[in-house]
Amino acid sequence: DSYEDVVAHAGMIQTVVTNKTMPPWFAEESRSSKTSTTNHQHIWKNDRSLTADDRNDLLAWVQSDHPLGNLADAPKP
């Protein structure tokens, strides 16, 4: 996808990231793991979920004027 493609789909991206249907990830932590005093974290192989920080960054970008950013920081295709 190009930058233009992503900007064109910003509204849809906001919807599916907000309601957590994308990226597709169907595993959930159990309630007991969230309240556990042992401080265990579940690590899932091939976890495609977004961290709260990543989700917030993406939603902030979608709700802004969609800055392109520094291309030198972009991953290699």
BALOBA-1460 file (C-alpha; in Angstrom, 3 decimals):
// residues 77
<rec num="1" residu="d" x="0.000" y="0.000" z="0.000"/>
<rec num="2" residu="s" x="1.113" y="3.518" z="-0.719"/>
<rec num="3" residu="y" x="0.829" y="6.514" z="1.571"/>
<rec num="4" residu="e" x="-2.051" y="7.736" z="-0.603"/>
<rec num="5" residu="d" x="-3.878" y="4.394" z="-0.230"/>
<rec num="6" residu="v" x="-3.568" y="4.531" z="3.540"/>
<rec num="7" residu="v" x="-4.786" y="8.144" z="3.717"/>
<rec num="8" residu="a" x="-7.738" y="7.251" z="1.474"/>
<rec num="9" residu="h" x="-8.741" y="4.526" z="3.949"/>
<rec num="10" residu="a" x="-8.120" y="6.545" z="7.139"/>
<rec num="11" residu="g" x="-11.783" y="6.467" z="8.195"/>
<rec num="12" residu="m" x="-12.025" y="2.702" z="7.840"/>
<rec num="13" residu="i" x="-8.695" y="2.264" z="9.638"/>
<rec num="14" residu="q" x="-9.983" y="4.334" z="12.542"/>
<rec num="15" residu="t" x="-13.149" y="2.221" z="12.763"/>
<rec num="16" residu="v" x="-11.491" y="-1.206" z="12.697"/>
<rec num="17" residu="v" x="-8.633" y="-0.245" z="15.025"/>
<rec num="18" residu="t" x="-11.024" y="1.384" z="17.503"/>
<rec num="19" residu="n" x="-13.347" y="-1.629" z="17.617"/>
<rec num="20" residu="k" x="-10.314" y="-3.977" z="17.617"/>
<rec num="21" residu="t" x="-11.393" y="-6.053" z="14.628"/>
<rec num="22" residu="m" x="-8.047" y="-5.302" z="12.980"/>
<rec num="23" residu="p" x="-5.455" y="-6.504" z="13.070"/>
<rec num="24" residu="p" x="-7.164" y="-9.879" z="13.415"/>
<rec num="25" residu="w" x="-6.271" y="-11.382" z="16.775"/>
<rec num="26" residu="f" x="-8.686" y="-13.654" z="18.565"/>
<rec num="27" residu="a" x="-6.758" y="-14.586" z="21.706"/>
<rec num="28" residu="e" x="-7.588" y="-12.783" z="24.915"/>
<rec num="29" residu="e" x="-5.945" y="-12.748" z="28.284"/>
<rec num="30" residu="s" x="-8.093" y="-14.337" z="30.923"/>
<rec num="31" residu="r" x="-9.470" y="-12.123" z="33.645"/>
<rec num="32" residu="s" x="-7.288" y="-13.914" z="36.194"/>
<rec num="33" residu="s" x="-4.113" y="-13.170" z="34.218"/>
<rec num="34" residu="k" x="-4.942" y="-9.448" z="34.264"/>
<rec num="35" residu="t" x="-5.379" y="-9.433" z="38.034"/>
<rec num="36" residu="s" x="-2.705" y="-11.967" z="38.913"/>
<rec num="37" residu="t" x="-0.272" y="-11.019" z="41.658"/>
<rec num="38" residu="t" x="2.413" y="-13.190" z="40.050"/>
<rec num="39" residu="n" x="2.834" y="-10.573" z="37.286"/>
<rec num="40" residu="h" x="2.960" y="-13.193" z="34.513"/>
<rec num="41" residu="q" x="2.584" y="-11.964" z="30.982"/>
<rec num="42" residu="h" x="1.363" y="-14.197" z="28.208"/>
<rec num="43" residu="i" x="3.599" y="-14.212" z="25.160"/>
<rec num="44" residu="w" x="1.916" y="-15.560" z="22.074"/>
<rec num="45" residu="k" x="3.776" y="-16.835" z="19.035"/>
<rec num="46" residu="n" x="3.035" y="-14.629" z="16.006"/>
<rec num="47" residu="d" x="1.052" y="-12.149" z="18.111"/>
<rec num="48" residu="r" x="-0.460" y="-9.655" z="15.652"/>
<rec num="49" residu="s" x="-2.238" y="-7.519" z="18.214"/>
<rec num="50" residu="l" x="-1.420" y="-3.842" z="18.654"/>
<rec num="51" residu="t" x="-0.050" y="-2.542" z="21.912"/>
<rec num="52" residu="a" x="-2.057" y="0.241" z="23.520"/>
<rec num="53" residu="d" x="0.721" y="2.692" z="22.573"/>
<rec num="54" residu="d" x="0.729" y="1.535" z="18.927"/>
<rec num="55" residu="r" x="-3.069" y="1.743" z="18.774"/>
<rec num="56" residu="n" x="-3.021" y="5.258" z="20.259"/>
<rec num="57" residu="d" x="-0.260" y="6.390" z="17.862"/>
<rec num="58" residu="l" x="-2.137" y="5.046" z="14.842"/>
<rec num="59" residu="l" x="-5.430" y="6.606" z="15.918"/>
<rec num="60" residu="a" x="-3.705" y="9.947" z="16.596"/>
<rec num="61" residu="w" x="-2.219" y="9.853" z="13.079"/>
<rec num="62" residu="v" x="-5.607" y="8.980" z="11.528"/>
<rec num="63" residu="q" x="-7.273" y="11.850" z="13.393"/>
<rec num="64" residu="s" x="-4.565" y="14.342" z="12.370"/>
<rec num="65" residu="d" x="-3.552" y="15.744" z="8.994"/>
<rec num="66" residu="h" x="-1.730" y="12.431" z="8.245"/>
<rec num="67" residu="p" x="1.908" y="13.588" z="8.417"/>
<rec num="68" residu="l" x="4.174" y="11.578" z="6.124"/>
<rec num="69" residu="g" x="7.077" y="11.358" z="8.568"/>
<rec num="70" residu="n" x="10.764" y="10.936" z="7.839"/>
<rec num="71" residu="l" x="11.305" y="8.449" z="5.008"/>
<rec num="72" residu="a" x="14.791" y="7.699" z="6.386"/>
<rec num="73" residu="d" x="13.055" y="6.077" z="9.385"/>
<rec num="74" residu="a" x="10.809" y="3.880" z="7.230"/>
<rec num="75" residu="p" x="11.445" y="0.129" z="7.071"/>
<rec num="76" residu="k" x="12.990" y="-1.242" z="3.913"/>
<rec num="77" residu="p" x="10.356" y="-2.638" z="1.504"/>
